[in-house]
Amino acid sequence: MRLELGSEGRYGLRALVYLAQTDGQVTADRISAEAQIPRRLLARILAKLANAGLVESQEGRGGGSRLARPAKEITLRDAVEATEGPFEATRCILEQRACGEGRPCAMHEAWEEGQETILDYLKSQTLSEFIERTVPGEITPGVAGRSATG
């Protein structure tokens, strides 16, 4: 079994890492090219990050995007939930029904406990800490060595 982020979650984190390592506003074209995020998805991802209060964007000539607050104040849970939505079991693991309909199955409590453990960990880790543990250049090839402590 694999638990993993969808493409918007992965690209959302990549965009936030890029913005944390860049001073000032950055155009979507530059983010797309340097952070290797498909341009067609980036607008939707930046909109979700802006709606969550993680990114500020300005449209038009001279516009661009930047972090709305310092990277040390953005948790990985904030970032992931902004793009992926809230985490929750939606389908029963053992029965063919929506989770929460009727009596919980035998796996329900264990699954929720595991999910809460993951969410607690993501909430305890900031974007700055994530960047510090990342090999420079691995996520954003064009910005290795820039400060991420914002």
Contacts in CASP RR format, 6 or more apart in sequence:
PFRMAT RR
TARGET T0000
AUTHOR 0000-0000-0000
METHOD contacts of the structure
MODEL  1
MRLELGSEGRYGLRALVYLAQTDGQVTADRISAEAQIPRRLLARILAKLA
NAGLVESQEGRGGGSRLARPAKEITLRDAVEATEGPFEATRCILEQRACG
EGRPCAMHEAWEEGQETILDYLKSQTLSEFIERTVPGEITPGVAGRSATG
3 118 0 8 1.000
5 13 0 8 1.000
5 80 0 8 1.000
5 84 0 8 1.000
6 84 0 8 1.000
7 41 0 8 1.000
8 41 0 8 1.000
8 44 0 8 1.000
8 45 0 8 1.000
8 48 0 8 1.000
8 83 0 8 1.000
8 84 0 8 1.000
9 45 0 8 1.000
9 79 0 8 1.000
9 80 0 8 1.000
9 83 0 8 1.000
9 84 0 8 1.000
11 37 0 8 1.000
11 38 0 8 1.000
11 41 0 8 1.000
11 42 0 8 1.000
11 45 0 8 1.000
11 83 0 8 1.000
12 37 0 8 1.000
12 45 0 8 1.000
12 48 0 8 1.000
12 49 0 8 1.000
12 79 0 8 1.000
12 82 0 8 1.000
12 83 0 8 1.000
13 76 0 8 1.000
13 79 0 8 1.000
13 80 0 8 1.000
13 83 0 8 1.000
13 130 0 8 1.000
14 35 0 8 1.000
14 36 0 8 1.000
14 37 0 8 1.000
14 139 0 8 1.000
14 140 0 8 1.000
15 31 0 8 1.000
15 35 0 8 1.000
15 37 0 8 1.000
15 42 0 8 1.000
15 45 0 8 1.000
15 46 0 8 1.000
15 49 0 8 1.000
15 55 0 8 1.000
15 65 0 8 1.000
16 49 0 8 1.000
16 54 0 8 1.000
16 55 0 8 1.000
16 67 0 8 1.000
16 71 0 8 1.000
16 74 0 8 1.000
16 79 0 8 1.000
16 127 0 8 1.000
17 35 0 8 1.000
17 127 0 8 1.000
17 130 0 8 1.000
17 131 0 8 1.000
17 134 0 8 1.000
17 139 0 8 1.000
17 140 0 8 1.000
17 148 0 8 1.000
18 26 0 8 1.000
18 31 0 8 1.000
18 34 0 8 1.000
18 35 0 8 1.000
18 139 0 8 1.000
18 140 0 8 1.000
18 143 0 8 1.000
19 26 0 8 1.000
19 31 0 8 1.000
19 55 0 8 1.000
19 65 0 8 1.000
19 66 0 8 1.000
19 67 0 8 1.000
20 67 0 8 1.000
20 71 0 8 1.000
20 127 0 8 1.000
20 128 0 8 1.000
20 131 0 8 1.000
20 148 0 8 1.000
20 150 0 8 1.000
21 131 0 8 1.000
21 140 0 8 1.000
21 143 0 8 1.000
21 145 0 8 1.000
21 146 0 8 1.000
21 147 0 8 1.000
21 148 0 8 1.000
22 66 0 8 1.000
22 143 0 8 1.000
22 146 0 8 1.000
23 146 0 8 1.000
24 66 0 8 1.000
25 58 0 8 1.000
25 62 0 8 1.000
25 63 0 8 1.000
25 64 0 8 1.000
25 65 0 8 1.000
25 66 0 8 1.000
26 64 0 8 1.000
26 65 0 8 1.000
26 66 0 8 1.000
27 62 0 8 1.000
27 63 0 8 1.000
27 64 0 8 1.000
27 65 0 8 1.000
28 39 0 8 1.000
28 42 0 8 1.000
28 43 0 8 1.000
28 46 0 8 1.000
28 64 0 8 1.000
28 65 0 8 1.000
29 39 0 8 1.000
31 37 0 8 1.000
31 42 0 8 1.000
31 46 0 8 1.000
31 65 0 8 1.000
32 38 0 8 1.000
32 39 0 8 1.000
32 42 0 8 1.000
34 140 0 8 1.000
34 141 0 8 1.000
34 142 0 8 1.000
34 143 0 8 1.000
35 139 0 8 1.000
35 140 0 8 1.000
36 140 0 8 1.000
36 141 0 8 1.000
37 45 0 8 1.000
45 83 0 8 1.000
46 55 0 8 1.000
46 57 0 8 1.000
46 65 0 8 1.000
47 57 0 8 1.000
48 82 0 8 1.000
48 83 0 8 1.000
49 55 0 8 1.000
49 79 0 8 1.000
49 82 0 8 1.000
49 83 0 8 1.000
50 56 0 8 1.000
50 57 0 8 1.000
50 65 0 8 1.000
50 68 0 8 1.000
51 82 0 8 1.000
52 78 0 8 1.000
52 81 0 8 1.000
52 82 0 8 1.000
53 68 0 8 1.000
53 69 0 8 1.000
53 82 0 8 1.000
54 67 0 8 1.000
54 68 0 8 1.000
54 69 0 8 1.000
54 74 0 8 1.000
54 78 0 8 1.000
54 79 0 8 1.000
54 82 0 8 1.000
55 65 0 8 1.000
55 66 0 8 1.000
55 67 0 8 1.000
55 68 0 8 1.000
56 65 0 8 1.000
56 66 0 8 1.000
56 67 0 8 1.000
56 68 0 8 1.000
57 63 0 8 1.000
57 64 0 8 1.000
57 65 0 8 1.000
58 64 0 8 1.000
58 65 0 8 1.000
67 74 0 8 1.000
67 150 0 8 1.000
70 128 0 8 1.000
70 149 0 8 1.000
70 150 0 8 1.000
71 126 0 8 1.000
71 127 0 8 1.000
71 128 0 8 1.000
71 131 0 8 1.000
71 148 0 8 1.000
71 149 0 8 1.000
71 150 0 8 1.000
72 126 0 8 1.000
72 127 0 8 1.000
72 128 0 8 1.000
72 129 0 8 1.000
72 149 0 8 1.000
72 150 0 8 1.000
73 126 0 8 1.000
74 126 0 8 1.000
74 127 0 8 1.000
75 122 0 8 1.000
75 123 0 8 1.000
75 124 0 8 1.000
75 125 0 8 1.000
75 126 0 8 1.000
75 127 0 8 1.000
76 122 0 8 1.000
76 123 0 8 1.000
76 125 0 8 1.000
76 126 0 8 1.000
76 127 0 8 1.000
76 130 0 8 1.000
77 119 0 8 1.000
77 122 0 8 1.000
77 123 0 8 1.000
79 127 0 8 1.000
80 87 0 8 1.000
80 122 0 8 1.000
81 87 0 8 1.000
87 115 0 8 1.000
87 118 0 8 1.000
87 119 0 8 1.000
88 99 0 8 1.000
88 115 0 8 1.000
89 99 0 8 1.000
89 108 0 8 1.000
89 111 0 8 1.000
89 112 0 8 1.000
89 115 0 8 1.000
90 98 0 8 1.000
90 99 0 8 1.000
91 97 0 8 1.000
91 98 0 8 1.000
91 99 0 8 1.000
92 98 0 8 1.000
92 99 0 8 1.000
92 100 0 8 1.000
92 101 0 8 1.000
92 105 0 8 1.000
92 108 0 8 1.000
93 105 0 8 1.000
93 107 0 8 1.000
93 108 0 8 1.000
93 111 0 8 1.000
94 105 0 8 1.000
94 106 0 8 1.000
94 107 0 8 1.000
95 105 0 8 1.000
99 108 0 8 1.000
100 108 0 8 1.000
127 148 0 8 1.000
128 148 0 8 1.000
128 149 0 8 1.000
128 150 0 8 1.000
131 148 0 8 1.000
132 148 0 8 1.000
136 144 0 8 1.000
136 145 0 8 1.000
137 143 0 8 1.000
137 144 0 8 1.000
137 145 0 8 1.000
END
